Amino acid sequence: MTEMPLGRKPFARLLATLAVATLPLVATGAPAPRGISDSGPDASLEYVFTEIEANRLDAALERTEEVLRAYPNFRLAHLIKGDLLLARSKPISTFGNAPAPAERVSELRDEAIARLRAYRERPAAATYIPRYLLQMGPDQRFAVVVDTKRARLYVYANEGGKPRFVADYYISHGKAGTDKRVEGDNKTPLGVYEVTSFIEQAKLPDLYGIGAFPINYPNEWDRRLGRTGHGIWLHGTPSNTYARPPLSSEGCVTLANQDFLKLSNFVQPGLTPVIISNDIEWLSLDDWQAERRNLQLAIEDWRRDWEKAGEVGRYLSHYSKDFRSDTQNFAEWSEQKRKVAASRQWIKVRLDKLSMFRNPGRDDIVVVTFEQDYRSDDLSDRVRKRQYWLKEGGRWKIVYEGKA
């Protein structure tokens, strides 16, 4: 086979950008194990660009055609194929010389960078854990973590409360970026959410692909901060589209339809957490265990002090002065709890199905959810409850509490 001339010129600028953009995601070590995403196009794209860089353009074209047979609507692969064919007849020096609108070429270039960067920076899954997954509840089989900076969605399985990497997928998010604050700002929210339901394809416009998983934006913390909007979903792509550019939705997280089908095997509506972050923070197993244990002890101290009906001050010391429930501030909450404690001879509290998920961002905030079994001399009650814990002066304090 005779190789095509012109070497790596068609993609020189793209490869240079990748060389600058690709930074270690975690400390160096053994290569990350490959997961389900390797059955998608990203491993093939890595191969294609490697062959281009090595001036093996016929091999790159052959693999690109294989990708297109598997993913006929993959526009990025069509653009790469066009450039490779054009390189047979004339010198080209930039990505996207085949006929295409300049804006579309720019979007596809961004997609190529996002896909290859995430593939090359896959986390060392055996030794590093997303900081946010402090404890998955026993009934939560999987958790979803979205990294908008890398246009990637990660799935983790629950192994006795410890997250284990399962799969990752390319995603798109809000065309105006992240940190959603108001209705219609075309941004994707950042925070800890959960999937609330599943909407089947028959009930959706073609824009949303083969299905959708709505999430509970705005959550309790969003409402406290005055954030507005609704209808934030994880969903698929139109029938004539394989994937969308990294910044292309009105705030939702979108996946290729094939990837959405795979993701649906891991999602439990009403249970599966979805943590959306600008840039995932990774912890070593030792650091993760230490951070987890520290909060577990704080929660246990709160539970134990609640059982001391005659020492309500100790119980209230676990609450921030900035505390607010759905209806009460700290002063109102304290007055009510003192009245209740004065009427009780004894209190017993048990917490079941506890989960702890750290909120992405600068503030030390953790979302804690559990089933609370409360018993006293004149009341028995079981309720699913959610709290937000904030670290103040080095100590964990409760800043929100309400039914989940």
Disulfide bonds with the S-S distance in Angstrom:
none
